[in-house]
């Protein structure tokens, strides 16, 4: 599909209900652009919850969105996703606050070139943001996604990271406590997201679970000082060869809105790639699930 067709498809989503979107990484980059695009296409008829750490940036974004329609709202909720206790608290608040969730989008990102940096909970910071926090939010907020589904409304989850590009999972070093590098953590996070989305899709009917690869995007990514210096030096190349975040956001939003219930894996242009590049290790989905439940201390029956 052409980019114009993608835009038209996104703009054509006009439900007869007020869609509720919860999105992490919402104050910068791709996440911010998704918020702006979705609000524009819905003409303010949406409830959007922006999750991030920069309240001033969120206020500026919200001030420039289309006026919220009657019964609709835009709001910001602070959360440092590196700590699972924060994520569990956020999820508990959302469960009390929201009547449903139609779209849960994981857009928060980070990239470190250096060694392992552990949080007070013993989890590497990069893995915490790119995988464990996503698992916690999705696991804990599933009741709200089910409510949207049971009301006959569209319900979907989008994890933006690395569908189709990850190596196989290192099954004997989940959490990467034995052999770590920043780049390896990024790639393992992509594999973890593949397995996470697939496992949730196998457990939940009537909900779309999407993992998408955004490609090389000219966007803000929190990370190490070395990474920030690299981005500054490479900016001319990035501007010429990388996709603009607004363009990427259209493809990512399309990946979510176009997907049917079940598992969907999308490339940087919103094309379904099937099971191409999916981690092949037998039993990895279940093993990673059990590891994540234990590591994040989520509520289990």
C-alpha positions as CSV (number, residue, x, y, z in Angstrom):
1,X,0.0,0.0,0.0
2,X,1.1,3.5,-0.7
3,X,1.7,6.0,2.2
4,X,-1.4,7.9,1.1
5,X,-3.5,4.7,1.3
6,X,-2.1,4.1,4.7
7,X,-3.2,7.6,5.8
8,X,-6.6,7.2,4.3
9,X,-7.1,3.8,6.0
10,X,-6.2,5.3,9.4
11,X,-8.5,8.3,8.8
12,X,-11.4,6.0,7.9
13,X,-11.5,4.5,11.4
14,X,-14.5,6.2,12.8
15,X,-16.1,4.0,15.5
16,X,-19.6,4.8,16.9
17,X,-18.0,4.6,20.4
18,X,-15.3,6.6,22.2
19,X,-12.1,4.7,21.8
20,X,-9.7,4.6,24.8
21,X,-6.0,4.6,24.0
22,X,-3.2,4.1,26.6
23,X,0.2,4.7,25.2
24,X,3.7,4.7,26.8
25,X,6.5,6.8,25.4
26,X,3.8,9.3,24.6
27,X,5.7,12.5,25.1
28,X,8.4,12.0,22.4
29,X,9.1,10.4,19.1
30,X,6.8,7.8,17.5
31,X,4.5,7.7,20.6
32,X,3.9,11.4,20.5
33,X,3.2,11.3,16.8
34,X,0.7,8.4,17.2
35,X,-1.2,10.5,19.8
36,X,-1.3,13.5,17.5
37,X,-2.4,11.6,14.5
38,X,-5.0,9.5,16.3
39,X,-6.5,12.6,17.9
40,X,-6.6,14.4,14.6
41,X,-8.3,11.6,12.8
42,X,-10.9,11.1,15.6
43,X,-11.6,14.8,15.6
44,X,-11.2,14.8,19.4
45,X,-13.6,11.9,19.9
46,X,-11.2,9.8,21.9
47,X,-9.9,9.3,25.4
48,X,-6.1,9.2,25.3
49,X,-3.9,8.5,28.3
50,X,-0.3,9.6,27.7
51,X,2.2,7.7,29.8
52,X,5.7,9.2,30.3
53,X,8.1,11.1,32.5
54,X,7.9,14.6,31.0
55,X,4.8,16.3,32.3
56,X,5.7,19.7,30.6
57,X,6.0,18.0,27.2
58,X,2.7,16.2,27.8
59,X,0.9,19.4,28.6
60,X,2.3,21.0,25.5
61,X,1.1,18.1,23.4
62,X,-2.4,18.1,24.9
63,X,-2.7,21.8,24.5
64,X,-2.2,21.4,20.7
65,X,-4.5,18.5,20.1
66,X,-8.0,19.0,18.6
67,X,-10.5,20.0,21.3
68,X,-11.8,16.9,23.1
69,X,-15.4,16.1,22.2
70,X,-18.0,15.9,24.9
71,X,-17.4,13.0,27.2
72,X,-13.8,12.7,25.9
73,X,-10.5,13.7,27.4
74,X,-6.7,13.7,27.1
75,X,-4.7,13.1,30.2
76,X,-1.1,12.5,31.3
77,X,0.1,9.9,33.9
78,X,3.7,9.9,35.1
79,X,5.5,6.6,35.3
80,X,9.2,5.6,35.3
81,X,9.0,2.3,33.5
82,X,12.4,1.1,34.8
83,X,10.8,0.0,38.1
84,X,8.2,-2.7,38.1
85,X,6.7,-1.4,41.3
86,X,5.9,1.8,39.4
87,X,4.4,-0.1,36.6
88,X,2.2,-2.2,38.8
89,X,1.0,1.0,40.6
90,X,0.2,2.6,37.3
91,X,-1.8,-0.5,36.2
92,X,-3.7,-0.5,39.4
93,X,-4.6,3.2,39.0
94,X,-5.7,2.6,35.4
95,X,-7.9,-0.4,36.4
96,X,-9.7,1.9,38.9
97,X,-9.9,4.9,36.5
98,X,-10.8,3.5,33.1
99,X,-14.0,1.7,32.0
100,X,-12.1,-0.1,29.2
101,X,-9.1,0.0,26.9
102,X,-9.4,-0.3,23.2
103,X,-5.8,0.2,22.3
104,X,-2.7,-0.4,24.5
105,X,0.5,0.8,22.7
106,X,4.0,0.1,24.0
107,X,6.2,2.8,22.4
108,X,8.6,3.7,25.2
109,X,12.2,3.0,24.2
110,X,15.8,3.3,25.3
111,X,19.2,2.2,24.0
112,X,22.5,1.8,25.8
113,X,25.8,0.7,24.3
114,X,27.4,0.1,27.7
115,X,27.2,-2.7,30.3
116,X,24.4,-3.9,32.4
117,X,22.8,-1.3,34.7
118,X,20.6,-2.9,37.3
119,X,17.7,-1.2,39.0
120,X,17.0,-1.6,42.7
121,X,14.8,-4.6,41.7
122,X,17.7,-6.4,40.1
123,X,16.5,-5.9,36.5
124,X,18.6,-4.4,33.8
125,X,17.3,-0.9,32.9
126,X,17.1,-1.4,29.2
127,X,15.3,-4.8,29.5
128,X,13.0,-3.2,32.1
129,X,11.8,-0.5,29.7
130,X,11.8,-2.6,26.5
131,X,10.3,-5.8,27.9
132,X,9.4,-6.3,31.5
133,X,7.3,-3.1,31.9
134,X,5.4,-4.1,28.7
135,X,4.7,-7.5,30.1
136,X,3.4,-6.0,33.4
137,X,1.1,-3.5,31.8
138,X,-0.3,-5.9,29.3
139,X,-0.8,-8.6,32.0
140,X,-2.4,-6.3,34.5
141,X,-4.5,-4.3,32.1
142,X,-6.0,-7.3,30.2
143,X,-9.3,-7.0,32.1
144,X,-9.9,-3.6,30.5
145,X,-9.0,-4.9,27.0
146,X,-11.5,-7.7,27.6
147,X,-14.2,-5.2,28.5
148,X,-13.7,-3.4,25.1
149,X,-13.8,-6.8,23.3
150,X,-16.9,-8.0,25.2
151,X,-18.7,-4.8,24.3
152,X,-18.2,-5.6,20.6
153,X,-15.6,-2.9,20.2
154,X,-12.1,-3.1,18.6
155,X,-9.4,-4.2,21.1
156,X,-5.8,-4.4,20.3
157,X,-2.2,-4.2,21.6
158,X,0.8,-2.8,19.7
159,X,4.4,-3.4,20.8
160,X,6.8,-1.3,18.8
161,X,10.2,-2.8,18.7
162,X,11.6,-5.4,16.4
163,X,9.4,-8.0,14.8
164,X,11.3,-10.1,12.3
165,X,14.8,-8.8,13.1
166,X,15.7,-10.6,16.4
167,X,18.0,-13.5,16.8
168,X,16.9,-16.6,18.7
169,X,16.2,-16.2,22.4
170,X,19.1,-17.2,24.8
171,X,16.9,-19.5,26.8
172,X,19.5,-20.2,29.5
173,X,20.1,-16.5,30.3
174,X,16.7,-14.9,30.5
175,X,17.3,-11.4,31.9
176,X,20.8,-11.5,30.6
177,X,22.7,-11.8,33.9
178,X,25.5,-14.0,32.5
179,X,26.4,-12.4,29.1
180,X,25.4,-8.8,28.6
181,X,25.9,-5.9,26.2
182,X,23.7,-3.0,25.4
183,X,23.2,-4.1,21.8
184,X,22.5,-7.7,22.7
185,X,19.9,-6.5,25.2
186,X,18.2,-4.6,22.5
187,X,18.1,-7.6,20.2
188,X,17.0,-10.0,23.0
189,X,14.2,-7.5,23.9
190,X,12.9,-7.8,20.3
191,X,12.8,-11.6,20.7
192,X,11.1,-11.3,24.1
193,X,8.5,-9.0,22.6
194,X,7.8,-11.5,19.8
195,X,7.3,-14.3,22.3
196,X,5.3,-12.1,24.7
197,X,2.8,-11.0,22.0
198,X,2.5,-14.5,20.6
199,X,1.8,-16.0,24.1
200,X,-0.8,-13.4,24.9
201,X,-2.5,-14.0,21.6
202,X,-2.6,-17.8,22.3
203,X,-4.3,-17.1,25.7
204,X,-6.8,-14.3,24.7
205,X,-9.5,-14.5,22.0
206,X,-11.0,-11.6,20.2
207,X,-8.1,-9.2,20.7
208,X,-5.4,-8.2,18.2
209,X,-1.8,-8.6,19.5
210,X,0.7,-6.8,17.2
211,X,4.5,-6.6,17.2
212,X,5.9,-4.1,14.7
213,X,9.3,-3.1,13.6
214,X,9.5,0.7,13.1
215,X,12.7,0.6,11.0
216,X,15.3,3.3,11.2
217,X,13.5,6.4,12.5
218,X,14.6,10.0,13.2
219,X,13.3,10.0,16.7
220,X,14.3,10.7,20.3
221,X,15.5,7.6,22.1
222,X,16.6,8.0,25.8
223,X,19.9,6.3,26.4
224,X,23.5,6.6,27.4
225,X,25.7,9.7,26.9
226,X,27.7,7.8,24.3
227,X,24.5,7.1,22.4
228,X,23.4,10.8,22.6
229,X,26.9,11.9,21.2
230,X,26.6,9.4,18.4
231,X,23.1,10.7,17.5
232,X,24.4,14.3,17.4
233,X,27.3,13.5,15.2
234,X,25.2,11.3,12.9
235,X,22.3,13.8,12.6
236,X,23.0,14.8,9.0
237,X,22.9,11.1,7.9
238,X,19.9,10.4,10.0
239,X,17.9,13.3,8.5
240,X,18.7,12.1,5.0
241,X,18.2,8.3,5.3
242,X,15.9,7.7,8.3
243,X,12.1,7.7,8.3
244,X,10.5,10.8,9.9
245,X,8.7,9.9,13.1
246,X,5.4,11.3,11.8
247,X,5.5,8.9,8.8
248,X,6.5,5.9,10.9
249,X,3.6,6.7,13.3
250,X,1.1,6.4,10.4
251,X,2.5,2.9,9.6
252,X,2.5,1.8,13.2
253,X,-1.1,3.0,13.8
254,X,-2.1,1.2,10.6
255,X,-0.5,-2.0,11.8
256,X,-2.7,-1.8,14.9
257,X,-6.0,-0.8,13.3
258,X,-5.6,-3.2,10.4
259,X,-4.9,-6.3,12.4
260,X,-7.5,-8.8,13.1
261,X,-7.8,-10.7,16.5
262,X,-4.9,-12.9,17.2
263,X,-1.2,-12.6,16.4
264,X,0.1,-10.1,13.8
265,X,3.7,-9.2,13.1
266,X,4.4,-6.1,10.9
267,X,7.3,-4.5,9.2
268,X,8.2,-0.8,9.0
269,X,5.6,-0.3,6.3
270,X,2.7,-2.0,8.1
271,X,3.0,-5.2,6.0
272,X,2.2,-8.5,7.7
273,X,5.3,-10.6,7.7
274,X,3.7,-13.8,9.2
275,X,6.2,-15.8,11.2
276,X,9.3,-14.6,9.4
277,X,12.2,-14.4,11.8
278,X,10.2,-15.6,14.8
279,X,12.4,-17.1,17.6
280,X,12.4,-20.9,16.9
281,X,13.4,-22.3,20.3
282,X,10.8,-24.9,21.3
283,X,8.9,-24.0,24.5
284,X,10.4,-20.5,24.6
285,X,7.0,-18.7,24.9
286,X,6.0,-20.6,28.0
287,X,9.4,-20.5,29.6
288,X,9.7,-16.7,29.1
289,X,6.2,-16.2,30.4
290,X,7.0,-18.1,33.6
291,X,10.3,-16.1,34.0
292,X,8.5,-12.8,33.5
293,X,5.8,-13.6,36.0
294,X,8.4,-14.4,38.6
295,X,10.7,-11.5,37.8
296,X,8.0,-8.8,37.8
297,X,5.8,-10.1,40.6
298,X,2.5,-9.6,38.7
299,X,-0.8,-10.8,40.1
300,X,-1.6,-14.4,39.1
301,X,-4.7,-16.5,39.9
